[in-house]
Amino acid sequence: MTFNLSAAEELSKMYESLQAKRDRLQEQLNEVTEDFEAVARSLRLMGAPTPAMSNLDLKDMTQIEALVAIAKANDNLLVVKTARRLMMKAGLFPIPKNASSMLFTAISRSGKFKAVPDNKGKYELIETAQPAKSIIFNLGEPTPKISA
């Protein structure tokens, strides 16, 4: 097999220049990522929603599933005003004027959120362990006796 030395040298130079370009771009990407995270952190500290939450697809979700998805998109923090706006946009409330009371009821009954102290209208998503397995009896089998 013949080996073309000039072609190999040309490819080697091209490889080195592409590698240097890749390293420069990676450095720029790291800087942009740090800036992005700093701005997102500032928005969260201010209590403002991050713009990525407006891209959530909440259709075909229950109200609780939508609330959990919104909280997860906002770093486990649920802001009721934002949740109401997003859920109304997705059509999750049959009667929009009752949205606030429906949200409060869903949040309080779900047990998945706890109120953030000194922050009205903000709730933190509670990370729960695996739910306990329920005992399901087959109708065709006799009910097992539980001894004390």
N, C-alpha and C positions, 0 to 999 in steps of 0.2 A: 504494500500500500504506500503510495507516495504521499509525502507530507509537504504542503506548501507553507514555507516559513513566513513569507510576507503576510499571508492570510491569517496565520496564527498570531502574529504580532499585532495585526490590526484588530482582531477579535479580543486580544488581551487588553489593548488600550481601551477599547469600547467597554469591556467588562469593568475596568478600573474607574472609568468616568461615570458609568451607571451606578456603580457602588457608592461613589462619592455623592452623586445626586440623591440616591436613596437615603444616605445618612443625613444629608441636609434637610430633606423633606421630613424624615422621621423626627428630627430635632424641632422643626416647625410644628409638626403635629403634636408633639409633647407640650410645647408652649401653649398652643391653642386649647388643648385638653385641660391644662391647669387653669387657664383663664375661664373656660366654660364652667368648670367645677366651682370656681370662686364666685362667679355670677349666680349660679344655681344655689349655692350655699347662702349668698346674700338675700336672694329672693325668699328662701325658706325662712331665714331669720326674721325677715320683715313680715312674714305671714302671707306673702303674695304667692299665687300659684305659679308654677313653672309653666312656660308655654307648651311644653311637651304634653301636658295634661289635656289640652284641647284636641289632641290627636287620638284620644282614647275612643275605642269603639265599644259603647255601652249597650248597644242594641242587643236584644235577645238575652239580656241579663236580668236577674232579679234585682230588687233594690239593694239588698244586702251585698250581692256579688259586685254591683256597681260601686257601692260605697267602699268596699275593700279594694277594688281595682284603683279607684281614685286615690285612696290613702297610700297604696303601694307606689303609685306614680309620683306621689309627693313626699317620699321618704317617710312613710308610715304616719303622716299627719293629715287629718281630714279637716278641711275648712268648710263649714256648712254652706256658706254663701256660694263658694265655688262648686261644691257638690250639687247644690240645687240648680245652679245654672247649667252645668254639664248634663245633669239627668233630665232636666226639662228639654234641653236641646235634643236628647236621645229619645224623648217621648215616653219616659218611664212613669210619668204621673198622669193618671186619667183625668184628674181635675187639677190644673196647675195652681189654682188659688189655695189648695190644701197642701201644697208641696212642703212647706216648712213643718207643719205638724206631722205629716207623714214621715219626713226625714227624722224628726226627733223621736218618733215612736219606733222607727226601724233601728235607729242607733241605740236607744235605751234597751230595747227588747233583745237585740242580737247578742249582747254580751261580748262583742268583739272590739268594743271601743271604750276608752276611759277618757273623761274630760281632762283637758290640760288645765292645771290650776292657774288662776288669774288671766285666762284667755277665753273670753266668752265666744262660743261658736266654733271652738277648735277641739278636736278629739284625737287621741293617739290610738293607733291600731295596736291591739294587744296580741302579741304572738302567742298562740296557744299550742300546747303539745298535741300529739295525736289524740283524737277523741276516744273515749273508752268504747270498746266494742259492745254493742248491745246484744242481748241474748234474743235470738229469734227462734221460735219453735215452729216446727213443721206441723201442719194441721193433721197429717196422716199418722203422726207418732204420738204416743202418750206423753203428757206433760211430765218432765222429770221432777222428782220430789227433792226439795232442798232441805237438808238436815241442818239443824242448828248446832 
